[in-house]
Amino acid sequence: MTEVNSNVPTLTMGDKTHPIDSLSDIAKAQITNLQIVDAEIQRLQQQLGIAQVARESFLATLQAEFSKLG
């Protein structure tokens, strides 16, 4: 039986788990790239949410102005 030290960072893909320290430099770089891309996706999703709220506000104002015309 092998004991895994819970303080060692690991990466699990599918049914395989490996300590991150055992990965190649290329694999470690790809992990970093994924973290950067994930953070950018999150930032863009927040920006999209802000833009959607602004659009709804602009549309509501336009509808209010339009209703004044009769």
Secondary structure as UniProt FT lines:
FT   TURN            6..7
FT   STRAND          10..13
FT   TURN            14..15
FT   STRAND          16..19
FT   HELIX           20..22
FT   HELIX           25..68
//
